[in-house]
Every structure is written in C-alpha cells, then in structure tokens.
Amino acid sequence: MAKQEFEPSDYDVLLGTYRHAKSSEAIENRYVVFDEFPGNDFLMTFKDGVAPVVTAYLEGNEEQLPFKDYLDFVERKGNSEAQEYIKEWKGSHRFPQDYKHARKSPNPSAHSFAPLATRALIEKERLDNNWEYADLGDGCVAVRNPKEDEWTFLRPPDLSDAESVLAFDGTPNMDLWEVSLGEQIERLSLLDVDERVRCLQGVLDYQFVQTTEKWKAIQSGEGAAPPKDLAVIEGIAHKEGQTPALISSQKAIRQYEPKGLAEITETVEHYNNLKGMNKFGPERLGIVLGNPHPGDDEIEKWAALAGESAERRVVNGQKTTGKETDYGSFGNKVMHTLVHDEVFQAAMRFGREKENGEQGATVFIHTAAIPAWLPVEKQIIDEDVQSWLTEKNGMKDTIDAIRSLDGWKDTVWKSTELYDHVSTSNRNVRNRLDDLVEAGYISFEGKWGHGTPKHYTNICLEDAGCFGHVEWP
C-alpha cells in the first residue's frame, strides 16, 4: 500500500472485535476481515444445563407451549398433542435471541437464548460418543456434554450484508472456520510448506530448537514440574548467555513463581493471553514450555459442533496418552489445531519487531507437540536435566559450603571441610561432590592424608546455576 497513490480518507476503516460481525450496521457493504480463528467468541455456554432457562421461557409462553416447566416439556414433548403445539411454535419462529423475553420475565434465569435452548431439546441427536448435537438452522448449532449436562450454543454472525469476507490464519482448520462463521470458505494458501520453511528461516530469521521428546501437557498445571522446568529455563539462559522470555500455561507459571522464576526471567506470558499480544516482539530468545492441551472435553466439544464424534481411543484397555493420544480422524485434526498449532503460534510471538537491522529469534520448544512441518533442530535433554531443588537433595547446601571456603577457586580443598557447613548428611555431601565432578564444575584430585579424604579443585563452579544443571548434546 505504501507504493500506491491513494487518499486514506477515501477508505472507511473500522477496527473492532469479532463480535462487531454481529452488527449489520458495522459490516454492511464492507470487506470484513477476521484476523485469526474466532475461537469461543461466537459461543454461549450453560455450564449447569438449560433447565432453568427453558423453565423461565415456558412460564411466559403458556399459550404457544403449554408446559409447566423444563421437566414437563422433556417428558411430554413426544406426545402427539404436544407435537402439534411444538410444530406450530417452530413454524412461527426463526429462533433469534429473544431479548424481549429476557428483559420482561420476572424469573432471574430468563435468557435471550431461551428459544434456541428450547428448540435444542427438540432437535437433539445423540452422537457416537454420547454427546448430543442439534442443528438449529441458519448455521446455529447446540451441543451437550453428557458428562456434565453442559450445553454450548454456536450462533455464527450473519455476514450476508458484507461485500466480502476474508479470514487470516497461519494454521487454519477449514472445518472449524466454516462451522464458526456458518459459511463455506475458499482456501487460498499464500505459501506451500517448503516456502513456509524458507520464509521462517531465511526471511524472518527464526531458529526453533526442540528440547524434549515428551508430550508435556501443562494447561491444567498437572504436567508442570517446577524443579526440572526451572532447571531447563536456567540451562537455556546459561547456554545462550542472555535472559529468555517464557510462554507456558497460567497454572504452570503460578507453580514456578514461588520457586524462584523471577530469578531467571520476568518476561512471562501464558497461552490464553497471546491473542493480539505483541510484547515479545523485541525478544531474541524465547522458551515455549509445555503444550496447551485443553482436555478431552474441549476437543470433543469442537468436534461435536461440527456434528462429528471424537473420543480418546483405548488401546489394550488403556486410554492413549502423550504423543500417542488419538481422538480418531476428525478429533485428531481438532487436537492439532488446539495443541500443535497453538505451540507454533506461541513460538511466533518472539522476535517480530526489527531493531537495529536485527529480527527473528531463537525459540526453544519444550514439548513434542509440534507441527510435523515445522523446521526444528533437536537438542533433546530429557535425561540430562539435574534438578538441585529436590532430586539432588543437598546440592545447594553443598555448593554454598564450597563457596564459603577461603581460596576455593584457586586452591585444593577436601570434602571434610564442608561437613560443618551443611544441613545434610556427610554421605549426601560426598554424593553431591561426585555429581559436580560428573557435570564438570569441579575436579577430583585424589585421596590422601589422615582418613584419606577426597580432594578437589575448582573448574567453573562459579558458573553453576541456582536450579540445576543441563547437559546439552
């Protein structure tokens, strides 16, 4: 556009949110652009079911639907007499949101989605995994999670007044885009896989480093392991000689913070807060720690919204886990969108801004949930991370004791000199000294003197971290 001769005032540009797409006035005769997948923006969820909502609606519509409440409706809606009322009611409604009912009803459970909820109870069908699905017309669908009686309604925007619609997404799932917008979409790929790789490496100057073969789902916080994870972050900082920025899950970060995360980095963000976020633009070193697997219910929900059944497969009596996690053909596509592609999108948050002619970033990815096409250099450290917070009990005590000795950097000292300076056992001190020798921080010089204690000299103990040691390939 910078090379074109045009008058900016000739263009009426509106910057809004996804929900502006619901306003015909905002989109009329405009070219509407959706930047990234809308996700939950067109969804309405009733976590405790729709019984109160439907009951409140029936209370104000006795003439059209002569039922006392939700239970009465569910029990009698299949009767021939009830079917006559239901047929007439359906014929007289286009099933938009009923704001008038929500405003005027004295029932506190009244909701504008009540007509949709009522129709969902009529139209619902059971999918193979026991989720329920209802096609409500005009692209609107509803699904029910049978495990929690949770209903989710998708009501796409009416885009008929728009001049044209564009959807921008670096990792698009066409099925979910079409479900979310209620429209068929033509896919136009700007780059093929080879061009994408050349762009990332040769134009945008990204280097991606995979450091684990483990799945490491951390969205729920269960996959986080602060002792080892902090050692990994510190090890990357030492290797690269600079402070890294971190992306992980909110619950994982909350576990890292009281253990000393701020000693390694204060530039931190969580997966759920990345959309529209650009604070990592100048960062040249980044870490994506763990993957944002949202749980089975979320994957099953998005599959159900598309009218598909997805369920974690069982092999030899056990649910598939880790890299072997399998939800079937459609479910796996959803999983790759919500997990693998989100890892890539997170990695792309670093190094976006060009400063002093420099751009791009080195991004360490500590999860195996990576798109298959993404060019990664593998430096796997799974078996070579030593945590000094728990796994190596007494290590911090031992290091502090060594550093308290006069001349420890330049002279020979013996193990017995440490015993009075630690709160752990003498045997544990000796074991930790062996670990420090193996890691290359100190050198074992031999045993001599009264009681033949072991003697050591320093190699680079001053470079030892606070949280652990990482042996890089």
Buried (B, 14 or more C-beta within 10 A) or exposed (E): EEEEEEEEEEEEEEEEEBEBBBBEEBBEEBEBEBEBBBEBBBBBEBEEBBBBBBBBBBBBBEEEBBBEBBEBBEEBBEEEEBEEBBEEBBEEBEBBBBEEBBEEBEBEBBBBBBBBBBBBBBBBEEBEBEBBBBBBBEBBBBBBBEEEEBBBBBBBBBBEBBEEBEBEBEBBBBBBBBBBBBBEBEEEEEEEEEEBBEEBBEEBBBBBBBBBBBBBBBBBBEBBBBBBBBBBBBBBBBBBEEBBBBBBBBBBBBBBEEBBBEEBBEBBBBBEEBEEEEEBBBBBBBBBBBBBBBEBBBBBBBBBBBBBBBBBBEEEEEEBEEEEBBBBEBBBBBBBBBBBBBBBBBBBBBBBEEEEEEBBBBBBBBBBBBBEEBEBEEBBBBEBBBBBBEEBBBBBBBBEBBBEBEEBEEEEBBBBBBBEBBEBEEEBBBBBBEBBBEBEBBEBEEEEEEEEBBBBBBBEBEEBBBBBBBEEE
